[in-house]
Amino acid sequence: MVVEMPTITLKNIPAGLHRRLKKRAEEHHRSMNKEIIATLKTATGETHAVDVDALIREARAARSKFTREISAAEIDAWKRAGRP
């Protein structure tokens, strides 16, 4: 079943706003369209609750895969290495 979604066309977007949206889309690894939808959802209060317990379970499951203790310094180094 295909669901038709409404379409909005934006005109006369200020250049600075367009640049900021494009930058945010790149930072979030999504298209401009998806970034604008996410921004509108946030602006209109449509947010989804975070399941903290599920996040903790996932983190513990990931941590259990390590066979030795991992230090905070190692984690910080890995994070820095993964950033451009």
N, CA and C atoms as a LAMMPS dump frame, in Angstrom:
ITEM: TIMESTEP
0
ITEM: NUMBER OF ATOMS
252
ITEM: BOX BOUNDS ff ff ff
-5.0000000000000000e+02 5.0000000000000000e+02
-5.0000000000000000e+02 5.0000000000000000e+02
-5.0000000000000000e+02 5.0000000000000000e+02
ITEM: ATOMS id mol type element x y z
1 1 1 N 0.848 -1.179 0
2 1 2 C 0 0 0
3 1 3 C 0.891 1.24 0
4 2 1 N 0.685 2.114 -0.949
5 2 2 C 1.458 3.347 -1.055
6 2 3 C 0.655 4.477 -0.423
7 3 1 N 1.278 5.213 0.463
8 3 2 C 0.618 6.33 1.13
9 3 3 C 1.115 7.623 0.503
10 4 1 N 0.216 8.432 0.018
11 4 2 C 0.571 9.731 -0.555
12 4 3 C 0.908 10.696 0.565
13 5 1 N 2.034 11.366 0.43
14 5 2 C 2.463 12.34 1.424
15 5 3 C 2.293 13.735 0.826
16 6 1 N 1.838 14.688 1.625
17 6 2 C 1.72 16.054 1.134
18 6 3 C 3.089 16.621 0.78
19 7 1 N 3.102 17.593 -0.098
20 7 2 C 4.333 18.236 -0.541
21 7 3 C 4.267 19.717 -0.245
22 8 1 N 5.391 20.28 0.171
23 8 2 C 5.518 21.72 0.391
24 8 3 C 6.656 22.221 -0.49
25 9 1 N 6.435 23.323 -1.159
26 9 2 C 7.493 23.961 -1.936
27 9 3 C 7.879 25.244 -1.228
28 10 1 N 9.162 25.396 -0.952
29 10 2 C 9.654 26.604 -0.304
30 10 3 C 10.301 27.504 -1.349
31 11 1 N 10.001 28.779 -1.272
32 11 2 C 10.57 29.744 -2.217
33 11 3 C 11.271 30.853 -1.451
34 12 1 N 12.215 31.469 -2.112
35 12 2 C 12.916 32.637 -1.565
36 12 3 C 13.578 32.354 -0.213
37 13 1 N 14.226 31.212 -0.124
38 13 2 C 14.947 30.862 1.106
39 13 3 C 16.21 31.718 1.155
40 14 1 N 16.428 32.444 2.252
41 14 2 C 17.649 33.247 2.353
42 14 3 C 18.895 32.363 2.217
43 15 1 N 19.893 32.879 1.537
44 15 2 C 21.108 32.11 1.245
45 15 3 C 21.766 31.59 2.522
46 16 1 N 21.826 32.409 3.559
47 16 2 C 22.444 31.979 4.808
48 16 3 C 21.703 30.818 5.449
49 17 1 N 20.388 30.88 5.423
50 17 2 C 19.576 29.797 5.977
51 17 3 C 19.799 28.513 5.181
52 18 1 N 19.839 28.648 3.871
53 18 2 C 20.064 27.488 3.01
54 18 3 C 21.411 26.85 3.318
55 19 1 N 22.45 27.66 3.494
56 19 2 C 23.784 27.134 3.818
57 19 3 C 23.772 26.393 5.16
58 20 1 N 23.099 26.976 6.152
59 20 2 C 23.049 26.34 7.473
60 20 3 C 22.285 25.011 7.431
61 21 1 N 21.18 24.99 6.693
62 21 2 C 20.426 23.744 6.554
63 21 3 C 21.252 22.68 5.832
64 22 1 N 21.95 23.094 4.792
65 22 2 C 22.778 22.155 4.039
66 22 3 C 23.886 21.596 4.929
67 23 1 N 24.496 22.468 5.729
68 23 2 C 25.555 22.03 6.647
69 23 3 C 24.999 21.046 7.678
70 24 1 N 23.833 21.371 8.247
71 24 2 C 23.209 20.47 9.225
72 24 3 C 22.88 19.116 8.591
73 25 1 N 22.376 19.14 7.354
74 25 2 C 22.05 17.886 6.666
75 25 3 C 23.303 17.032 6.502
76 26 1 N 24.407 17.655 6.123
77 26 2 C 25.665 16.921 5.97
78 26 3 C 26.131 16.367 7.318
79 27 1 N 26.032 17.177 8.361
80 27 2 C 26.458 16.732 9.695
81 27 3 C 25.628 15.554 10.194
82 28 1 N 24.35 15.525 9.828
83 28 2 C 23.459 14.451 10.268
84 28 3 C 23.365 13.313 9.247
85 29 1 N 24.136 13.412 8.161
86 29 2 C 24.166 12.367 7.122
87 29 3 C 22.775 12.096 6.55
88 30 1 N 22.084 13.18 6.203
89 30 2 C 20.782 13.016 5.581
90 30 3 C 20.595 14.062 4.499
91 31 1 N 19.585 13.842 3.681
92 31 2 C 19.288 14.772 2.593
93 31 3 C 18.741 16.082 3.158
94 32 1 N 18.749 17.108 2.323
95 32 2 C 18.16 18.389 2.734
96 32 3 C 16.696 18.196 3.096
97 33 1 N 15.975 17.422 2.305
98 33 2 C 14.556 17.204 2.568
99 33 3 C 14.353 16.569 3.941
100 34 1 N 15.126 15.52 4.236
101 34 2 C 14.985 14.863 5.536
102 34 3 C 15.41 15.774 6.679
103 35 1 N 16.428 16.611 6.437
104 35 2 C 16.86 17.554 7.469
105 35 3 C 15.767 18.576 7.757
106 36 1 N 15.131 19.087 6.718
107 36 2 C 14.061 20.068 6.893
108 36 3 C 12.877 19.435 7.628
109 37 1 N 12.533 18.195 7.29
110 37 2 C 11.444 17.512 7.986
111 37 3 C 11.794 17.328 9.463
112 38 1 N 13.022 16.898 9.751
113 38 2 C 13.447 16.715 11.148
114 38 3 C 13.401 18.039 11.904
115 39 1 N 13.829 19.12 11.254
116 39 2 C 13.818 20.441 11.879
117 39 3 C 12.386 20.893 12.156
118 40 1 N 11.489 20.663 11.207
119 40 2 C 10.089 21.033 11.41
120 40 3 C 9.445 20.206 12.527
121 41 1 N 9.786 18.929 12.605
122 41 2 C 9.252 18.092 13.686
123 41 3 C 9.693 18.623 15.04
124 42 1 N 10.961 18.984 15.14
125 42 2 C 11.471 19.53 16.398
126 42 3 C 10.787 20.852 16.721
127 43 1 N 10.653 21.713 15.719
128 43 2 C 10.066 23.037 15.927
129 43 3 C 8.596 22.961 16.323
130 44 1 N 7.9 21.915 15.88
131 44 2 C 6.475 21.792 16.187
132 44 3 C 6.203 20.879 17.376
133 45 1 N 7.264 20.435 18.039
134 45 2 C 7.092 19.637 19.24
135 45 3 C 6.842 18.169 18.995
136 46 1 N 7.006 17.72 17.775
137 46 2 C 6.814 16.296 17.497
138 46 3 C 8.139 15.579 17.752
139 47 1 N 8.277 15.093 18.957
140 47 2 C 9.498 14.371 19.31
141 47 3 C 9.124 12.976 19.773
142 48 1 N 10.075 12.1 19.684
143 48 2 C 9.843 10.724 20.109
144 48 3 C 10.594 10.484 21.408
145 49 1 N 9.945 9.816 22.318
146 49 2 C 10.57 9.506 23.607
147 49 3 C 11.719 8.527 23.389
148 50 1 N 12.765 8.72 24.155
149 50 2 C 13.921 7.833 24.089
150 50 3 C 13.731 6.725 25.112
151 51 1 N 13.931 5.495 24.674
152 51 2 C 13.842 4.353 25.578
153 51 3 C 15.211 4.17 26.227
154 52 1 N 15.386 4.787 27.376
155 52 2 C 16.675 4.78 28.067
156 52 3 C 17.088 3.361 28.423
157 53 1 N 16.162 2.563 28.892
158 53 2 C 16.487 1.188 29.269
159 53 3 C 17.011 0.395 28.074
160 54 1 N 16.403 0.593 26.909
161 54 2 C 16.861 -0.103 25.699
162 54 3 C 18.267 0.362 25.317
163 55 1 N 18.53 1.654 25.446
164 55 2 C 19.866 2.168 25.137
165 55 3 C 20.908 1.578 26.08
166 56 1 N 20.581 1.479 27.339
167 56 2 C 21.509 0.895 28.315
168 56 3 C 21.756 -0.575 27.983
169 57 1 N 20.703 -1.309 27.652
170 57 2 C 20.878 -2.725 27.281
171 57 3 C 21.789 -2.858 26.068
172 58 1 N 21.585 -2.006 25.058
173 58 2 C 22.42 -2.06 23.855
174 58 3 C 23.872 -1.735 24.181
175 59 1 N 24.092 -0.741 25.02
176 59 2 C 25.454 -0.364 25.403
177 59 3 C 26.132 -1.498 26.166
178 60 1 N 25.401 -2.122 27.067
179 60 2 C 25.974 -3.239 27.835
180 60 3 C 26.274 -4.429 26.928
181 61 1 N 25.403 -4.686 25.97
182 61 2 C 25.639 -5.79 25.028
183 61 3 C 26.888 -5.511 24.194
184 62 1 N 27.038 -4.269 23.743
185 62 2 C 28.228 -3.911 22.965
186 62 3 C 29.478 -4.035 23.823
187 63 1 N 29.398 -3.565 25.05
188 63 2 C 30.556 -3.622 25.959
189 63 3 C 30.953 -5.069 26.258
190 64 1 N 29.98 -5.976 26.336
191 64 2 C 30.28 -7.373 26.672
192 64 3 C 31.098 -8.069 25.592
193 65 1 N 31.151 -7.486 24.401
194 65 2 C 31.911 -8.085 23.301
195 65 3 C 33.421 -7.892 23.467
196 66 1 N 33.822 -6.956 24.314
197 66 2 C 35.243 -6.733 24.565
198 66 3 C 35.748 -7.786 25.547
199 67 1 N 36.935 -8.304 25.279
200 67 2 C 37.494 -9.348 26.143
201 67 3 C 38.417 -8.773 27.209
202 68 1 N 38.667 -7.473 27.175
203 68 2 C 39.504 -6.837 28.187
204 68 3 C 38.889 -5.496 28.554
205 69 1 N 39.33 -4.93 29.649
206 69 2 C 38.853 -3.614 30.073
207 69 3 C 39.287 -2.563 29.057
208 70 1 N 38.409 -1.652 28.76
209 70 2 C 38.698 -0.545 27.852
210 70 3 C 38.698 0.726 28.684
211 71 1 N 39.769 1.5 28.552
212 71 2 C 39.872 2.723 29.353
213 71 3 C 39.155 3.88 28.661
214 72 1 N 38.812 4.87 29.453
215 72 2 C 38.186 6.077 28.9
216 72 3 C 39.131 6.749 27.908
217 73 1 N 40.435 6.707 28.184
218 73 2 C 41.417 7.311 27.271
219 73 3 C 41.402 6.615 25.91
220 74 1 N 41.254 5.278 25.905
221 74 2 C 41.184 4.549 24.634
222 74 3 C 39.933 4.941 23.859
223 75 1 N 38.823 5.034 24.548
224 75 2 C 37.564 5.415 23.894
225 75 3 C 37.684 6.818 23.31
226 76 1 N 38.263 7.745 24.072
227 76 2 C 38.46 9.112 23.571
228 76 3 C 39.348 9.12 22.341
229 77 1 N 40.408 8.318 22.359
230 77 2 C 41.312 8.247 21.199
231 77 3 C 40.575 7.701 19.977
232 78 1 N 39.743 6.679 20.174
233 78 2 C 38.977 6.122 19.062
234 78 3 C 38.007 7.156 18.501
235 79 1 N 37.372 7.932 19.371
236 79 2 C 36.438 8.965 18.911
237 79 3 C 37.173 10.023 18.103
238 80 1 N 38.336 10.444 18.602
239 80 2 C 39.108 11.453 17.862
240 80 3 C 39.565 10.917 16.508
241 81 1 N 39.96 9.661 16.465
242 81 2 C 40.441 9.057 15.219
243 81 3 C 39.324 8.959 14.189
244 82 1 N 38.101 8.815 14.64
245 82 2 C 36.974 8.674 13.729
246 82 3 C 36.423 9.978 13.214
247 83 1 N 36.977 11.08 13.677
248 83 2 C 36.483 12.389 13.247
249 83 3 C 37.424 12.989 12.219
250 84 1 N 36.852 13.702 11.25
251 84 2 C 37.701 14.338 10.221
252 84 3 C 38.539 15.474 10.785
